[in-house]
Amino acid sequence: MTENTDLKDYWENKTRLLPSVSIDCVIFGFHNNQLKILLLKYKNTNYYALPGGFINLDEDLEDAAQRVLEDRTGLKDIYLEQFHVFGCKNRRNDETHQQIMSASGINLKPNHFLLNRFISIGYYALVDFSKVIPTPDDLSDSCQWYDLDKIPHLMFDHNQIFEKALETLRLMIYDKLVGFNLLPTTFTMNEIQNLYETILGEKLVRSNFQRKILSLGILERIEKKMTGAANKAPYLYRFVRD
Amino acid sequence: MTENTDLKDYWENKTRLLPSVSIDCVIFGFHNNQLKILLLKYKNTNYYALPGGFINLDEDLEDAAQRVLEDRTGLKDIYLEQFHVFGCKNRRNDETHQQIMSASGINLKPNHFLLNRFISIGYYALVDFSKVIPTPDDLSDSCQWYDLDKIPHLMFDHNQIFEKALETLRLMIYDKLVGFNLLPTTFTMNEIQNLYETILGEKLVRSNFQRKILSLGILERIEKKMTGAANKAPYLYRFVRD
């Protein structure tokens, strides 16, 4: 949708979306030893939000989530994980929604389905920061990375959705290949420990971490990193794909 | 709803339910060394299904799930866990739905919202078999326990929903207090090992299992079970509530 009239028509008149259900994505990237997430800022407002979207009537839920992720990052076929459904009856605020829409020149009729109650299905994704092209959606004018300790107040229950995603990521950290997309193809033990410490928000004892991560059978040791004296060079590792 | 006219009126005319979203519950119980789930059979049909329901417009999602569980089991405040959202575009079959409704004397107009696409939020519950009073819903004439190896063909994607619940339960078996509601208040090491073997569908080595389950810090050893020679009596355990 490049024309504003298309955008207006789409939201005001078309109803090819599944009622009552939205998707919100917590997209994690790792850069300069910081874990970050992507946030949108709605046009002409001070509302920040997680990237999200709706489900087309003829679209599978998982495809809708992949589409949202691709539209905001340019990446295809990224590992996405459903982590929670947010379904409190009062979780959305109609006035906020009307403000956001009218700030983009869209006027929703009072009975428009977008103003009704929605439940939201939360997904998290772990992406390669260097490959992402952050792209705002039709209603927002910025899409940017935010360090986890600098996340602004988000609209609706989006802060809570983010917190739950981080909590799930921490719980799953030794069960899923969380580093797979967050780290470069090869990395040192220091680098992966750094990532784990950043996600967990705490320091880990080197020997314990190394024993644990190696015991999972997900890492393959390849060669020494050649950057000076060979006897001091750390080993490089990569993930074993099964 | 005791009167059939109320039931007819409720489904044919009332629309106080959130569109597009349903709930399906996989309710696990443990009895005679068998893991079982509760299934409904729709009136005057051969359709079997998981207990489920919809969300009232003024009801939180979690409350709706608790209500479904209470209505089918008589139990309140049971630990329920969301495990997956099922959102394929073709997951429901309108004809099946019409058949089920008309077998209960309810005729849905062709544009009735119940005949539209629904996504379903899967919950699993672990309940005390001995306390459950299985209770059919308005559209079904039986609500019964089925051993996991004797589950009939279920309607829609309910077999897949059950499989995913079991898979999740197996993944979580050492992270959650899965035995808490499935076992009596006190139990022997044999009994809890039996439960774990039944859920996992495989035999476990006694010494390994005992070491692992005790290392979780969720069990408290209380006293020997007095049933004969004291030197052969096994210890009893109970769960530590935090």
Interface residues (C-beta under 8 A of the other chain):
Chain A: L18 P19 S20 V21 I55 L57 D58 E59 D60 L61 E62 A64 Q82 H84 V85 F86 G87 C88 K89 R117 I119 I121 L171 D175
Chain B: L18 P19 S20 V21 I55 L57 D58 E59 D60 L61 E62 A64 Q82 H84 V85 F86 G87 C88 K89 R117 I119 I121 L171 D175
